[in-house]
Amino acid sequence: MTSMPTVKHKPHISSISDRAANEAQLREAIQAKLHYVLGKNRDRASHHDWYCATALAVRDHVIDIWMKTDERIAKQEKKRVYYLSIEFLIGRLLFDTLTNLRLVDAARGALRGLGVELDDLRRCEPDAALGNGGLGRLAACFMDSMSALSIPAFGYGIRYENGLFEQRIVDGWQQELPEDWLARGNPWEFPRANAEYSIGFGGSVEYVGGDDATARAIWYPAETVLALPYDTPIAGWRGRHVNALRLWSARAAHPVQLAAFNQGDYVGAVAARARAEAISRVLYPNDSTPEGQELRLRQEYFFTSASLQDLTQRHVAAFGSLETLPDQAAVQLNDTHPAIAVAELMRILVDEHDFSWEKAWTITKGTLNYTNHTLLPEALETWTVELLGRLLPRHLQIIYLINWLHLQETGKRGLTDPTLLASVSLIQESGEKRVRMAHLAFLGSASVNGVSALHTDLLRKTVFHDLAETTPTRLVNKTNGITFRRWLYEANQPLTQLLVERLGERFLDDPRCLEEIRGIADEPGFVEHYRRARLTNKARLATVMQQATGVRVDPHALFDVHIKRIHEYKRQLLNALETIALYQEIRSHPDRDAVPRVKIFAGKAAASYDRAKLIIKLINDIAHVVNNDPLVKDRLKVVFVPNYSASLAEVIVPAADLSEQISTAGMEASGTGNMKLALNGAITIGTLDGANIEISEYVGIDNVMIFGMTAPEVAEKVRAHFPGQQAIDASPRLKAALASLESGMFSADDPARYHPIVRALEDYDRYMVAADFDAYWDTQRAVDHLWQTPADWWRMSILNTAGTAWFSSDRTIREYARDIWHVPTT
Ligand SMILES: *Cc1c(COP(=O)(O)O)cnc(C)c1O
């Protein structure tokens, strides 16, 4: 066991005088920004004005480091990393930046001198919600870690004018409202008018010169859209390095058709503009219509092409030719949304830079890498040949040629089984012909990775089994991570302060020393402080929840937290049914003591995902009945906190006692919410899925509550089209819970509302909700028992914090840097 840490952190004298100097300088800078940039008088300044002035003052520090970073990278000709992601779920940046520059206290002091509270300004910053969930948040954590580790990197994405919708709960139902994060300006971004690119769509391809083999293809697009870059500087830990997140905004090449305008056709005069600018209008257009699908493909090609044009131009400017691109650039494709990069880079190399096909293929395969995020067949992207050919005719030709050569190569290896060839082909031939984007990304990459050990293992056994056998592409694992700066230091100040007191400031630089608190997980003084930090966070969350929903909860109750996108595979329904069963248990034994529990849910459902929206309504219906039943008292409360976001997660995560990670085994690629919650000491109740498995290895299997079927068991039952009726018949508790849904006990105004949910379970229990119900119930009761033994509970909780250092995204990024990108880190 590691020795007990005894040294308490003592601030250096110099850091105190630094702080005073920083504080005075910041105060002056904030006042100057308010005055000269915002044109506001101190007495009339709103909180929002103060927020902007503070952001601008802090931004000056970031810019200084940014310029120095750029100079250094250019001089040293370092290899760069380009992270392409259609989503970046950044959240707010003020506290991130202050934390990384070690200026939180200085800013707080500076503002106090002006009669303003820093913490009141936090809420003024809108979340940059340019993502749906885990995938986009991963990209944001990676940006933070790449800067922390001084990796020269660009993030490339789309500057959506409207990010993820705002969720309101009206009468228990989700309603979507447009989100408007740019309405009051964005102090963090810099438009770069000098680096815009033309993005073509549609049109035709002609060949000139040479014979069939040597003719040059010229693509004449029917439509051209401009991509304008906006850069957001991302300051790394301790301000050592700054990278840019470059987000593309779509503009029409011609903003107005003057002739039409002068004829009085004001709408027609700007129609082309509206069509072009729709590309960066909203995150994830509803793709249940052909128009929506086409817009989505336009978004994907738009940002991929702009990013590749940008990075190839940068390379040519520095090194003369794209020949050496793989030595100087590593491109990471975050899922298949930028997979068209394979064809686009080939097009740039062959059509625009005159490389031979073979040479271009070597360069492409040496530069691109791809991260897979899902095994669910319905989530693997494909585009119909019709749509792809219409929107990107040259790219479809390139894809067909890649495929032809790939199938030839496969044949030459003696692999001629038609089933195998059909499975490795880029074209899915059954039904309407479609291009498989995951296959394209796989073929065009040097490395392909999954995002947890289980996920990568399943990739090897299923979707990429045949491709891995027939190609030289490497298939490796890179388990996801989270940035501790945001998810511990910023989100959980009471715990961070305690850890700094015990471990010293070095813990902030290297969380691996968290291991040392294993030795004090039983020390009463430490346990008491740890417990009190949690209680502080829970009291804060209770206030937030009361303001949002009107429901009052006791911060001393067990906070049971299920926060993530609403999706059937994430099984909020399983939790809801257990809640009903628990409610029935309390009602049938009204005099029995029960562990007071608050079931906390938060998450958004995709606007077109009716079943997920019905599950939200169900949770709210249950909450309504349970919270208003005088018999229940404080033994059970149910809260659905509206509008889940990164900022809301920062409030809920540090207040969680129990972390619900109950996806159907084999369906959650990794999860990162599980890591945030474990780091903050919540005990996981979960399945052996995604990174839950690795969490249980690192924190110890005795310190997590695992239940339910394993991935192979699920696969077996899915193959057999498992009818849930069998499991329902075997479980009186589940049967009673479902009967109450049938009877309209939770939907008196519409007794049939939940019949479809019950029918679906009985018929085909695809997500194993019925099959796993009893195991889940039993494990929840084991959680109750553990809560009643506080010494055990808190030891387990502390051991979760102690054991999760490995899940830092710094560790993940070090692995990408070493094994995939081949770039050094600090
Ligand atoms: C971390 C995070 C997610 C991902 O959560 P999972 O539990 O891994 O699905 C989604 N949304 C937000 C806002 C997050 O912060």
PDBQT file of the ligand as one rigid body, heavy atoms in Angstrom, charges set to zero:
ROOT
HETATM    1  C1  LIG A 901     -20.659  13.049 -20.557  1.00  0.00    +0.000 C 
HETATM    2  C2  LIG A 901     -21.845  13.543 -21.240  1.00  0.00    +0.000 A 
HETATM    3  C3  LIG A 901     -22.590  12.691 -22.051  1.00  0.00    +0.000 A 
HETATM    4  C4  LIG A 901     -22.246  11.234 -22.229  1.00  0.00    +0.000 C 
HETATM    5  O1  LIG A 901     -22.870  10.490 -21.211  1.00  0.00    +0.000 OA
HETATM    6  P1  LIG A 901     -23.013   8.908 -21.287  1.00  0.00    +0.000 P 
HETATM    7  O2  LIG A 901     -23.528   8.555 -19.939  1.00  0.00    +0.000 OA
HETATM    8  O3  LIG A 901     -21.638   8.370 -21.515  1.00  0.00    +0.000 OA
HETATM    9  O4  LIG A 901     -23.949   8.592 -22.374  1.00  0.00    +0.000 OA
HETATM   10  C5  LIG A 901     -23.716  13.188 -22.671  1.00  0.00    +0.000 A 
HETATM   11  N1  LIG A 901     -24.092  14.472 -22.514  1.00  0.00    +0.000 NA
HETATM   12  C6  LIG A 901     -23.404  15.311 -21.724  1.00  0.00    +0.000 A 
HETATM   13  C7  LIG A 901     -23.888  16.707 -21.563  1.00  0.00    +0.000 C 
HETATM   14  C8  LIG A 901     -22.267  14.889 -21.066  1.00  0.00    +0.000 A 
HETATM   15  O5  LIG A 901     -21.592  15.746 -20.296  1.00  0.00    +0.000 OA
ENDROOT
TORSDOF 0
